[in-house]
Amino acid sequence: MFELPKLSYSYDALEPVIDAKTMEIHHSKHFQAYINKLNENLDANGLTDASINSIFENASKYPPVIINNGGGYYNHYLYFETLTPGGSNEPKGELLSAIEKSFGSFDNFKEEIKKASLGQFGSGWAWLLVDENKELKISSTANQNNPLMDFEKIKGYPILGIDVWEHAYYLKHQNMRANYVEDFLKVVNYDVVEKEYLYAMGK
Ligand code: MN
């Protein structure tokens, strides 16, 4: 059974970039709700022994309620893990080299992922992922889908995800998704993103 992961920072730690109320409701209500529904539905479908990765690899064979809540669990786990107070963190080392190789520069990468965030109609996510050729790619997905799911066109291992559901930003940023994405990019923990990158590269 899945459990709500504790954050390594407090709900107000990302102020004023992401406000405490949004963080609290997002983590303790939305994230918790995905976990509760995932657990309930895994149980109801006799799937308590299935790994989340095997479910995503065969996502098209599972009921939507499992995929929506399984994605809700996985995506939020990554989201909260890759945020950090302070915000001046920038990618370095192998991650920076890979970003420069794929997108030209760190600034251009930020423009590209912002474009993907704004281009996602309605609720969903924008991703930085390592694709099947071990190259960095940017994609966006609807709902709680992610690049690990078999039906996605751009598949791979996500190492950074921007939640563009309104629940992630509406209290502070209202309808201004672009401002929220710019703010999100100020509080990314690139040490964690690099750790995920090296894992995806088999290092
Ligand atoms: Mn969310």
Boltz pocket constraint, residues with backbone or C-beta under 6 A from the ligand:
constraints:
  - pocket:
      binder: B
      contacts: [[A, 26], [A, 30], [A, 76], [A, 163], [A, 165], [A, 167], [A, 168]]
      max_distance: 6.0
